Each structure stands twice: as C-alpha cells, then as structure tokens.
Amino acid sequence: MTTSSGSAAGMPSGMTTATAAIRGDQAFPAPTEPAKPGYIAWLLVAQLVFFIALLGPAIVGIGLKIQSLVDAGVIAENGANGAVAVLGGFGALFATIANVVFGRLSDRTTSRLGRRRIWIVTGTVIMTVAFLIMAVAPNLLYATIGWSLAQLGANMALAPFIATIADQVPKFQRGKITAALGIAQNVGVLGGTYVAQAFVGQLVIMFVAPAVVAIIVMVIFVVVLPDRRLPVAPPRATLRNWAETFWVSPRKNPDFALAWWSRFLITFAAFGFTTFRFFYLLNHIGVPEGDVLGVISTSVLIYTIALVAASYFAGWLSDRLGCRKVFVWSSTALFAIGTFALIFVQDVSGFYVLEALLGLAFGIYVGVDLALVVDVLPNPENSGKDLGVFNIANALPQTLAPLVGGILVYVSDPTGNNYALWFSVCAIAAIVGALVIFPIKKVR
C-alpha cells in the first residue's frame, strides 16, 4: 500500500494478499456456519476507516509533504519528482516484504490472544507513529523513513486482517464479503482524498488524526473478532520454506507466469501515473497549487464511480459468458490508451475525462482478472501461497515505478517534468501486459 497508491490501481498490497488468505491454513476446520453479523459489520467498517487513514497520505499527503520541503528550500524546485520517486519506492518495497512476511507470521502465531489480533493492532499503531514522523520530518531522509515504516505497519496489520476471512467466513459467503471489501477500499480512496483536502496546510492532523481513528476501530474489531489460539506450535520454518513463499516456477506453470506479468505491467503503468499525479497537475496542466487537491478529489470521485460500476458488470458478464481473457486484455489495452493520452491533456476537463476512462478500464480489469488468476493456479492445495506470490506482481511495481519514473521524468529533462517520455513507457508496459494474456491456454 499497498498502496500505495492512488486512483488507478492504487491498491495497497494487502488487497491481493486478501485473496491469498482465502484458503487459510489447516490448523482449524474450515468454517461452515455463516460468519457472525458483528464480525462482518466491523470488518467492513475497519476496512473503510483503515484505507481512509492510509490512502489520504498516499494519494495526496506525499505530494504535499514534498512540496513543503521544496517551499522550505530543503529540496530543489526541479527535484520534487525525484524526491517522490525515492520516498514512494522505498515505501512500496517495505510494503511488499511486510505483507508476505507478516501474513505468514500471523499464520504461525501461538499467542493466547489468538493468531491475528496482536499483529492487526500493533501494525496500525506503528503506522500511526510513522505518519507522525513523516508529517514533522525536516528533510527527505526522515520523510522516507516515516513513509517506509508506515507501509511496514500498514501491511503488518492488513495481511492478518484480511486473513480473518479464511478463519471466519465459509466459502458460500466469501464472494459477497470480498466484493464488499473491495467497495469499501475504493470508497476509502475517495474518503482519503477528501480528508486530505479538508486539512491541507495541517500535515500533522492530515496524517495522524485518521490513523488514530483507525486504531480505535481496529481495537473494536479485534474485540469482536472470534480469533482462536493456535493449539500446537507449527514446525520451525527453514530458509528454504521462506524462500518458497515467494516463488512459483514459471517453467512448470507458464499460464500463471503470464497472468503474473500482466498484473505486474498494468500495475507498473498505473503507479507510473498516480505516483507523479500531484506534480503532473501542477507542472504539466498548470493547476494552481491551491487547487490541486480539489482537482485530485474530484478526479478520484469520477474514477471510483467508473471503476465500481465497470467492475461489477464485467465480473457478472464474464461469468455469464464463461470467458476471461477478452476482458483482461481489452481492458489492459484501454488502460494503455488512457495512459498515453495523458501526454496530450491541456486542461482539467480533459483530465477528468481520462480519469473516467482509466477507471472504466481498470474496473473491467479488476472485475475479471482475479477470476482468471484463480483459474490458472498451479495447485489448488497451495492456492494461498501461490496467490501470495501473485501479490508480488501487485506490490513490486509500486517500488519500481516511482524509481524508474523519477529517473525518466527528472534526469532526462532539466526542468524535471518529462511526462511525455514517462507516460509513453507506461503505455508500452500496459500494452505488453495485454499481449501476454493471449498465450494463456487454461481459460477462454
């Protein structure tokens, strides 16, 4: 969070790992009774509040923090995009590692409080303290440390939080609940931008206050959560066991590998835009600094509406037709067109149109892509681990896109604003992401 994050594909890494947790481990029998209403209600509330707390800083706060350091003379005027790349890249790296590691650690926890509770609350507290560090950071180094720790804490909480679905929700309820979680996350994206807009100029409140509310809600959630204690300590994991957590052989499982690369490339393209959106609006379109937050909030609203509607319809139609590939490759290609068109936008109205197009494209993609991935999983007995590997394709680009983009946007242009080159690269990445879907054989 991954995050992080932004409108187009701005899903923090916990959401893909959420699905990785669906099977859970076999220490307890799979749930067969409907999940308790209190658990479901607080699961959705906690998801919404947590993502408001996480995504406000991710979508808007990073840009504002970097701009405040530019205004203070700590960062050069033409170094803002490079600073965003450094901060965002390190944060996403911490998110990638933390999500996988703490998800597995929570599976193996033998605390009397249960497997999940301690990680959920501790991670949220770490995220809150880290946001405070970031808000008051006097330079890029401390801001990067704060954001990296925030991503570590957020994913420490998210991985076990989502894993409770495997613990508590029977198979016949999971589709509806995970769909509702997806809607809560996207509403959280929107809510985060409005919270950030309300407290512009007050970075400490913007970063910390929603996170404090998240702590309160998460505490209530873990009290309601019927988390069970692991009865027997699992065997000690070897280095090979940990290494295998991150790997599925592409030679033995080519369809899975192709789906992995498709997700990697469209996420790379999406974060290639959202990472630099604040300064793209400021420097390319020429939006006054005081109006940038309002433009971002409106664009995220447009994007979210398009994504939710398209995702629901695409998933329904894909099930009815019994095919996946056409939806995935066509939506990825459409996303590439929208990304490339950002080069030619000259005003805010045109930007809003493209946000709608990107939301439509990514909504179709997320409505069908996961179903395609499940269809090509190498081994149903290892679906949790394999979907964890797939989550890397969602999280790793959040590290690479800011770093590569920072080089191309900043180093290749003395003004530090070479968006034409960067968005062309992102569009090419998305096109390749569409093409790699065609050779998949296991699904239509």
C-alpha positions as CSV (number, residue, x, y, z in Angstrom):
1,M,0.0,0.0,0.0
2,T,0.0,-1.1,-0.9
3,T,-0.7,1.0,-1.6
4,S,0.1,2.8,-2.1
5,S,-1.2,4.4,-4.1
6,G,-3.8,6.3,-6.0
7,S,-6.8,6.0,-8.0
8,A,-5.8,3.9,-10.9
9,A,-4.7,0.6,-9.5
10,G,-3.9,2.2,-6.2
11,M,-4.5,-0.9,-4.2
12,P,-2.2,-1.4,-1.3
13,S,-0.7,-4.9,-1.4
14,G,-3.0,-6.3,1.3
15,M,-5.9,-6.5,-1.1
16,T,-4.4,-9.1,-3.4
17,T,-3.0,-10.9,-0.4
18,A,-6.5,-10.9,0.9
19,T,-7.4,-13.4,-1.7
20,A,-4.3,-15.3,-1.0
21,A,-5.6,-15.8,2.5
22,I,-8.9,-17.2,1.4
23,R,-8.0,-20.9,2.0
24,G,-6.1,-20.2,5.2
25,D,-4.1,-23.0,6.9
26,Q,-5.5,-26.3,8.0
27,A,-4.9,-25.9,11.8
28,F,-8.7,-25.4,12.2
29,P,-11.6,-26.9,10.2
30,A,-12.9,-24.6,7.5
31,P,-15.9,-22.6,8.7
32,T,-19.3,-23.9,7.6
33,E,-21.6,-21.7,9.6
34,P,-22.4,-18.1,8.4
35,A,-20.0,-15.5,9.8
36,K,-21.3,-13.5,12.7
37,P,-23.0,-10.3,11.7
38,G,-20.9,-8.3,14.2
39,Y,-17.7,-9.6,12.7
40,I,-18.9,-8.7,9.1
41,A,-20.0,-5.3,10.1
42,W,-16.8,-4.3,11.9
43,L,-14.7,-5.9,9.1
44,L,-16.2,-3.5,6.6
45,V,-16.1,-0.5,8.9
46,A,-12.4,-1.3,9.8
47,Q,-11.6,-1.7,6.1
48,L,-13.1,1.6,5.2
49,V,-11.6,3.6,8.1
50,F,-8.2,2.0,7.7
51,F,-8.0,2.8,4.0
52,I,-9.1,6.4,4.6
53,A,-6.2,6.7,7.0
54,L,-3.7,5.0,4.7
55,L,-4.7,6.5,1.3
56,G,-5.1,10.1,2.2
57,P,-1.4,10.3,2.9
58,A,-0.6,8.0,-0.1
59,I,-2.6,9.9,-2.7
60,V,-2.2,13.5,-1.5
61,G,0.0,13.7,1.5
62,I,3.2,12.6,-0.2
63,G,2.9,15.4,-2.7
64,L,2.1,18.0,-0.1
65,K,5.0,16.9,2.1
66,I,7.5,17.0,-0.7
67,Q,6.1,20.4,-1.8
68,S,6.5,21.7,1.8
69,L,10.2,20.6,1.7
70,V,10.6,22.4,-1.7
71,D,9.0,25.6,-0.2
72,A,11.4,25.3,2.8
73,G,14.3,25.1,0.4
74,V,15.3,21.6,1.6
75,I,14.6,20.1,-1.9
76,A,15.4,21.9,-5.1
77,E,12.5,23.1,-7.2
78,N,13.2,20.7,-10.0
79,G,13.9,17.8,-7.6
80,A,10.3,17.2,-6.5
81,N,9.6,14.3,-8.8
82,G,12.9,12.6,-7.9
83,A,12.0,13.0,-4.2
84,V,8.6,11.4,-4.8
85,A,10.3,8.6,-6.6
86,V,12.7,7.9,-3.7
87,L,10.0,8.1,-1.0
88,G,7.4,6.1,-2.8
89,G,9.8,3.5,-4.0
90,F,11.2,2.7,-0.5
91,G,7.7,2.7,1.0
92,A,6.4,0.2,-1.6
93,L,9.5,-2.0,-1.0
94,F,8.7,-2.2,2.7
95,A,5.0,-2.9,1.9
96,T,6.0,-5.8,-0.5
97,I,8.1,-7.5,2.1
98,A,5.9,-6.8,5.1
99,N,2.7,-8.1,3.6
100,V,4.1,-11.5,2.8
101,V,6.2,-11.9,5.9
102,F,3.6,-10.8,8.5
103,G,0.9,-12.7,6.7
104,R,2.9,-15.9,7.3
105,L,3.9,-14.9,10.8
106,S,0.3,-14.4,11.8
107,D,-0.5,-17.9,10.5
108,R,2.2,-19.3,12.9
109,T,1.4,-17.1,15.9
110,T,0.6,-19.1,19.1
111,S,-0.3,-16.1,21.4
112,R,-3.1,-16.6,23.9
113,L,-4.7,-13.6,22.2
114,G,-5.1,-15.5,19.0
115,R,-3.2,-15.5,15.8
116,R,-4.3,-12.3,14.2
117,R,-5.2,-9.7,17.0
118,I,-1.7,-8.7,18.1
119,W,-0.5,-8.0,14.5
120,I,-3.6,-6.1,13.5
121,V,-3.4,-3.6,16.4
122,T,0.4,-3.4,16.5
123,G,0.7,-2.7,12.8
124,T,-1.9,0.1,13.0
125,V,-0.1,1.7,15.9
126,I,3.2,1.5,14.1
127,M,1.6,3.1,11.0
128,T,0.2,6.0,13.1
129,V,3.5,6.7,14.8
130,A,5.3,6.6,11.4
131,F,2.8,9.1,10.0
132,L,3.7,11.5,12.8
133,I,7.4,11.1,11.9
134,M,6.6,11.7,8.3
135,A,4.4,14.8,9.0
136,V,7.1,16.6,11.0
137,A,10.1,15.3,9.0
138,P,12.6,18.2,8.3
139,N,14.1,16.6,5.2
140,L,13.6,13.8,2.6
141,L,15.6,11.2,4.6
142,Y,13.2,11.4,7.6
143,A,10.1,11.6,5.4
144,T,11.3,8.5,3.6
145,I,11.9,6.7,6.9
146,G,8.4,7.7,8.1
147,W,6.7,6.5,4.9
148,S,8.6,3.2,4.9
149,L,7.7,2.5,8.5
150,A,4.1,3.5,7.8
151,Q,4.0,0.9,4.9
152,L,5.5,-1.7,7.1
153,G,3.0,-1.1,9.8
154,A,0.1,-0.9,7.4
155,N,0.9,-4.2,5.8
156,M,1.7,-5.8,9.2
157,A,-2.0,-5.1,10.0
158,L,-3.5,-5.7,6.6
159,A,-2.2,-9.2,6.0
160,P,-3.7,-10.8,9.2
161,F,-6.7,-8.6,9.0
162,I,-7.7,-10.0,5.6
163,A,-6.7,-13.5,6.7
164,T,-9.6,-13.4,9.1
165,I,-11.8,-14.1,6.1
166,A,-10.3,-17.6,5.8
167,D,-10.8,-18.1,9.6
168,Q,-14.3,-16.8,9.9
169,V,-16.2,-16.8,6.6
170,P,-17.5,-20.0,4.9
171,K,-17.0,-20.5,1.2
172,F,-20.6,-19.7,0.3
173,Q,-20.2,-16.2,1.8
174,R,-16.8,-15.2,0.7
175,G,-17.7,-13.8,-2.7
176,K,-20.1,-11.3,-1.3
177,I,-17.9,-10.3,1.6
178,T,-14.7,-9.8,-0.5
179,A,-16.8,-7.8,-3.0
180,A,-18.0,-5.6,-0.2
181,L,-14.4,-5.2,1.0
182,G,-13.4,-4.1,-2.5
183,I,-16.1,-1.4,-2.5
184,A,-15.0,-0.3,1.0
185,Q,-11.4,0.1,-0.2
186,N,-12.4,2.2,-3.2
187,V,-14.7,4.4,-1.1
188,G,-11.7,4.7,1.3
189,V,-9.6,6.0,-1.6
190,L,-12.2,8.7,-2.1
191,G,-12.6,9.4,1.6
192,G,-8.9,9.7,2.0
193,T,-8.7,12.4,-0.7
194,Y,-11.5,14.4,1.0
195,V,-9.9,14.2,4.4
196,A,-6.6,15.3,3.0
197,Q,-8.3,18.2,1.3
198,A,-10.1,19.3,4.5
199,F,-6.8,19.5,6.4
200,V,-4.5,20.9,3.7
201,G,-1.9,23.0,5.4
202,Q,-2.1,21.0,8.6
203,L,0.0,18.0,7.8
204,V,0.1,16.5,11.3
205,I,-3.7,16.4,11.5
206,M,-3.9,15.1,7.9
207,F,-1.5,12.3,8.5
208,V,-2.2,11.3,12.2
209,A,-5.8,12.0,13.0
210,P,-7.4,9.4,10.6
211,A,-4.8,6.9,11.8
212,V,-5.8,7.4,15.4
213,V,-9.4,6.7,14.5
214,A,-8.2,3.6,12.7
215,I,-6.5,2.4,15.9
216,I,-9.8,2.8,17.8
217,V,-11.8,0.9,15.1
218,M,-9.2,-1.8,14.9
219,V,-9.3,-2.3,18.6
220,I,-13.1,-2.7,18.5
221,F,-12.7,-5.1,15.5
222,V,-10.2,-7.4,17.4
223,V,-12.5,-7.4,20.4
224,V,-15.4,-8.6,18.2
225,L,-13.2,-10.9,16.2
226,P,-13.6,-14.6,17.5
227,D,-9.9,-15.2,16.9
228,R,-8.7,-18.6,18.1
229,R,-5.4,-19.6,19.6
230,L,-3.2,-21.9,17.5
231,P,-3.3,-25.2,19.5
232,V,0.1,-26.5,18.5
233,A,3.2,-24.6,17.5
234,P,4.0,-25.2,13.8
235,P,7.3,-26.8,12.8
236,R,10.1,-24.3,12.6
237,A,10.3,-22.8,9.1
238,T,13.6,-23.2,7.3
239,L,15.2,-20.7,4.9
240,R,14.0,-22.8,2.1
241,N,10.4,-22.7,3.3
242,W,10.6,-18.9,3.4
243,A,12.2,-18.7,0.0
244,E,9.4,-20.9,-1.5
245,T,6.8,-18.5,-0.1
246,F,8.0,-16.0,-2.8
247,W,8.2,-18.4,-5.8
248,V,6.2,-20.4,-8.3
249,S,8.1,-21.9,-11.2
250,P,7.3,-20.1,-14.5
251,R,8.7,-23.0,-16.5
252,K,6.3,-25.5,-14.9
253,N,3.4,-23.1,-14.7
254,P,3.5,-20.8,-17.8
255,D,-0.1,-19.7,-17.6
256,F,0.3,-18.5,-14.1
257,A,3.5,-16.7,-15.1
258,L,1.8,-14.9,-17.9
259,A,-1.0,-13.8,-15.7
260,W,1.6,-12.6,-13.1
261,W,3.4,-10.5,-15.8
262,S,0.1,-9.0,-16.9
263,R,-0.7,-7.8,-13.4
264,F,2.8,-6.6,-12.9
265,L,2.8,-4.5,-16.1
266,I,-0.6,-2.8,-15.6
267,T,0.2,-2.0,-12.0
268,F,3.5,-0.5,-13.1
269,A,1.7,1.7,-15.6
270,A,-0.9,2.7,-13.1
271,F,1.5,3.7,-10.4
272,G,3.6,5.4,-13.1
273,F,0.8,7.9,-13.3
274,T,-0.5,8.0,-9.7
275,T,2.9,8.5,-8.1
276,F,3.5,11.7,-10.1
277,R,-0.1,12.9,-10.4
278,F,0.3,15.8,-7.9
279,F,3.2,17.3,-9.8
280,Y,1.7,16.4,-13.2
281,L,-1.3,18.5,-12.4
282,L,0.9,21.3,-11.0
283,N,3.5,21.4,-13.7
284,H,2.1,19.9,-16.9
285,I,-1.5,21.0,-16.8
286,G,-0.7,24.2,-14.8
287,V,-3.3,23.8,-12.0
288,P,-2.6,26.4,-9.2
289,E,-1.0,24.7,-6.2
290,G,-4.0,25.7,-4.0
291,D,-6.4,23.9,-6.4
292,V,-4.5,20.7,-6.9
293,L,-6.2,18.8,-4.0
294,G,-9.7,19.8,-5.2
295,V,-8.9,18.5,-8.7
296,I,-7.5,15.2,-7.3
297,S,-10.5,14.7,-5.1
298,T,-12.9,15.3,-8.0
299,S,-10.9,13.0,-10.3
300,V,-10.8,10.2,-7.7
301,L,-14.6,10.5,-7.3
302,I,-15.1,10.2,-11.1
303,Y,-12.6,7.3,-11.2
304,T,-14.2,5.4,-8.3
305,I,-17.7,5.7,-9.8
306,A,-16.5,4.3,-13.1
307,L,-14.4,1.6,-11.5
308,V,-17.1,0.2,-9.2
309,A,-19.8,0.2,-12.0
310,A,-17.5,-1.4,-14.5
311,S,-16.1,-4.0,-12.1
312,Y,-19.5,-5.3,-11.1
313,F,-20.8,-5.5,-14.7
314,A,-17.6,-7.1,-16.1
315,G,-17.5,-9.8,-13.4
316,W,-21.2,-10.6,-14.0
317,L,-20.8,-10.7,-17.8
318,S,-17.6,-12.8,-17.6
319,D,-19.4,-15.4,-15.5
320,R,-22.4,-15.5,-17.9
321,L,-20.2,-15.8,-21.0
322,G,-17.7,-18.2,-19.4
323,C,-14.7,-16.3,-20.7
324,R,-12.0,-14.2,-19.0
325,K,-9.2,-13.4,-21.5
326,V,-11.0,-10.9,-23.7
327,F,-12.0,-8.8,-20.7
328,V,-8.5,-8.8,-19.3
329,W,-6.5,-8.0,-22.5
330,S,-9.0,-5.4,-23.8
331,S,-9.2,-3.5,-20.5
332,T,-5.4,-3.5,-20.2
333,A,-5.1,-2.2,-23.8
334,L,-7.7,0.5,-23.0
335,F,-5.8,1.5,-19.9
336,A,-2.7,1.9,-22.1
337,I,-4.5,4.2,-24.4
338,G,-5.7,6.3,-21.5
339,T,-2.2,6.5,-20.0
340,F,-0.7,7.6,-23.3
341,A,-3.4,10.2,-23.8
342,L,-2.3,11.9,-20.5
343,I,0.6,13.4,-22.5
344,F,-1.8,15.5,-24.6
345,V,-4.2,16.7,-21.9
346,Q,-4.1,20.5,-21.6
347,D,-6.8,21.3,-19.1
348,V,-8.7,19.9,-16.1
349,S,-11.8,18.9,-18.1
350,G,-9.7,16.7,-20.3
351,F,-8.0,15.2,-17.2
352,Y,-11.4,14.3,-15.8
353,V,-12.4,12.6,-19.0
354,L,-9.2,10.5,-18.9
355,E,-9.8,9.6,-15.2
356,A,-13.2,8.2,-16.2
357,L,-11.6,6.2,-19.0
358,L,-8.9,4.9,-16.7
359,G,-11.5,4.0,-14.0
360,L,-13.6,2.2,-16.6
361,A,-10.6,0.2,-17.9
362,F,-9.2,-0.7,-14.5
363,G,-12.7,-1.6,-13.3
364,I,-13.2,-4.1,-16.1
365,Y,-9.7,-5.5,-15.3
366,V,-10.2,-6.0,-11.6
367,G,-13.6,-7.4,-12.1
368,V,-12.3,-10.3,-14.1
369,D,-8.5,-10.6,-13.6
370,L,-8.6,-12.4,-10.3
371,A,-11.1,-14.9,-11.6
372,L,-8.6,-15.6,-14.4
373,V,-5.8,-16.0,-12.0
374,V,-7.7,-18.5,-9.8
375,D,-8.4,-20.5,-12.9
376,V,-4.7,-20.9,-13.7
377,L,-3.4,-21.6,-10.2
378,P,-0.7,-24.3,-10.4
379,N,-2.0,-26.3,-7.4
380,P,-5.3,-25.9,-5.6
381,E,-3.7,-27.3,-2.4
382,N,-1.2,-24.4,-2.4
383,S,-3.6,-21.6,-3.5
384,G,-2.8,-19.4,-0.5
385,K,0.9,-19.5,-1.2
386,D,0.5,-19.1,-4.9
387,L,-1.8,-16.1,-4.6
388,G,0.8,-14.7,-2.2
389,V,3.3,-14.9,-5.0
390,F,0.8,-13.2,-7.3
391,N,0.6,-10.4,-4.8
392,I,4.2,-9.6,-5.5
393,A,3.1,-8.6,-9.0
394,N,0.8,-6.1,-7.4
395,A,3.3,-4.7,-4.9
396,L,6.7,-4.8,-6.6
397,P,5.8,-2.3,-9.3
398,Q,4.9,0.2,-6.5
399,T,8.6,0.2,-5.8
400,L,9.9,0.1,-9.3
401,A,7.6,2.6,-11.0
402,P,8.5,5.6,-8.7
403,L,12.2,4.8,-9.1
404,V,12.2,4.3,-12.8
405,G,9.8,7.2,-13.3
406,G,11.9,9.5,-11.2
407,I,14.9,8.9,-13.4
408,L,13.0,9.4,-16.7
409,V,10.9,12.4,-15.5
410,Y,13.7,14.1,-13.7
411,V,17.1,13.1,-15.1
412,S,16.0,13.2,-18.8
413,D,14.8,16.8,-18.6
414,P,16.4,19.8,-16.9
415,T,13.0,21.0,-15.7
416,G,12.3,17.7,-14.1
417,N,8.9,17.3,-16.0
418,N,9.4,14.9,-18.9
419,Y,6.0,13.3,-18.6
420,A,5.8,12.6,-22.3
421,L,8.7,10.1,-22.1
422,W,7.5,8.5,-18.9
423,F,3.8,8.1,-19.8
424,S,4.9,6.6,-23.2
425,V,6.9,4.0,-21.3
426,C,3.9,3.3,-19.0
427,A,1.6,2.9,-22.0
428,I,4.0,0.4,-23.6
429,A,4.2,-1.6,-20.4
430,A,0.4,-1.8,-20.3
431,I,0.2,-2.9,-24.0
432,V,2.7,-5.7,-23.3
433,G,0.6,-6.6,-20.3
434,A,-2.4,-7.0,-22.7
435,L,-0.4,-9.1,-25.2
436,V,0.9,-11.6,-22.6
437,I,-2.7,-12.7,-21.9
438,F,-3.2,-14.2,-25.4
439,P,-0.9,-17.3,-24.9
440,I,-2.7,-18.4,-21.8
441,K,-4.3,-21.8,-22.5
442,K,-6.2,-22.9,-19.5
443,V,-9.0,-20.4,-19.8
444,R,-11.0,-18.9,-22.6
